[in-house]
Amino acid sequence: MSNKEHSEVDKLTLGYFGEYQVNIDMGELSLTFLDELANIFEQSLQRFPDCYVFRFRLGFPKTFNGDAEALLNTLFYSLANQFPEKAITEGELKSKGNTKPVNEDVNMIWAKDVTAKGLLGYRVAFIFSAVSYRAKASLEQVREHFKQRVKITWANALLVHESQIHTLCIFPPDSLIPLKAEQSNYQYETHRCFYFLSTLAKLPRYPVEDLSTAFGVKFSKQQNQDKKELIEQS
C-alpha cells in the first residue's frame, strides 16, 4: 500500500475522505467506491450547478427471483424519460442533428444492498437540474412528485399493485437536497449532501467476486450522446 493510500485509510478511520466528512457508523466504506462517488458527485455539480439530489431505497418482494439489475435499468430509463424537456433553441437542436427536444439530463448513483434479513435492495441517488422545477414548484412539491413517480415506476417494473409498493420504496427525511452554486451556504450543503451519499460507498455485507456489481453510475441517454460526440470529434 502506498503512502497516499495509507493516508486515505487513516483519514477514513477518522470519518473523512479527501475534503469530505463521511458516515462511518453505517458499515465499512470502500475507498474505491468513495473515489468513484466523489468523482461523479463533483462532475454532476459542474454539469448541474443548480441541482437537486434525490435519495431513496428500493426493495424487492420476498418471492422475487428475477434480474434485479435489469429492473434497476428499467426504473432509471423510465424516470429519465419523464423529466421535462430542455429549454434549448432550434439552432442547438439542428446542430446536434435532432428534430425534437430532448429530456433534461440526469445522473444516477446506485449501490446494491442486503438487509439484515437477507433481502435484496438498492440504495439510489438521482442528481438532476433544478432549473425546470424551481419556478413552478416548492421543494416539498418536487419531493412529493418524485416520490410518487418512483413508487409508480417501481410498481410497474415489479408488476405489483401500487398498494403493495409502500414497503418497497423508502424515502429518508432528507430525500431531496437542493444545491445551488450561487447560494452563500453552498459549500456547507454540498458537504452535508456528500455525507448522506457516502453510505452508498459501503462494502456489501455478502461475498462478491466482482465489486462492480455492488456499486455503479448511470447517465441519461443525452449525456451518453454528448460523450459519443466528443469521442468522434477527438
Disulfide bonds with the S-S distance in Angstrom:
none
